[in-house]
Amino acid sequence: MTKDKAKDSSLENDTELKPALPELGTVPCPVCKRRVTVFVTKTKRPWINCGFCSARIFYNGSRAIRRLQRQLKGTNK
């Protein structure tokens, strides 16, 4: 094995895959009631994007965020 190939293989082993957006957990979609993942925006606001009914909901107010926290189920990390 040449030095270049050895470097490439060692870089592949060090690579760690991370999600593009941070996840908080799951909640039921307010529209269709299926479990969806809660993501966090760049401004640290939670939001959901339901793949079943196409609802996209942003939680901006403090009351909405507190309500979301009560419904939240953590991720398995």
N, C-alpha and C positions, 0 to 999 in steps of 0.2 A: 504494500500500500504506500502510495506517495504521501509526502507531507501535506499537500493540498487536500487530498481525500481524507486524510486523518483529521485535519482541522474541520472540514465540512461535517464529518460524522460526529465529532465532539460537539459542534454547535447544535446539531440536531438533537442531541441528548439533553442539552441544557435549555432547550426551548420549552417555555411554559405557556400553555394556552389559557387566555383569560377572556371573559365575556367583554363585548364592546361597551356595554352599559352595565353599571352596577345594579344588582338585583337585591330587593329587600325581602321578598317572599312571594306568597300568592294570596289572592283574595277572590271572592266571587265577583264576576262581572255584574255591574248594576243593571245591565240590559238583559242578558241571556242567562245569568246565574251560573255560568261555567267558571271553573277556576282559571285565573290568568295570572301572569307574573307581573309584579310591580317593579318598575324600573325607576331610576333616579336621573333627572336631567342635569345638565352642567351647572345649573343654579341651585342644585340640591332640592328640587321639588319632585315628589313622587308622581308617576303617571302610569297608566295601563294602556295596552293596545290589544284588544281582543281579536284573536284570529278567527273566531267563530262568527261573530255578528258585526265585525269591523268597527266596533266602538273604540274611540280613542279619547281617554278622559285624563285631564290634568287636575291634580289636587293642589290648588294654590292657597286657599284660606287656611288659617290655623285650626278652625273647627273641623274642616274637611279632613285635614291631615290627622287630627286626633281620632276622628271616626274611623279613618282608614287604619290607623295603628291598632285599634281594638279588633278589627277584622283580620289582621295580618297573620298568616302562618309563615314561620321562618323557612328558609331554604335549608336543604340538607348538606351543609358544608362543614 
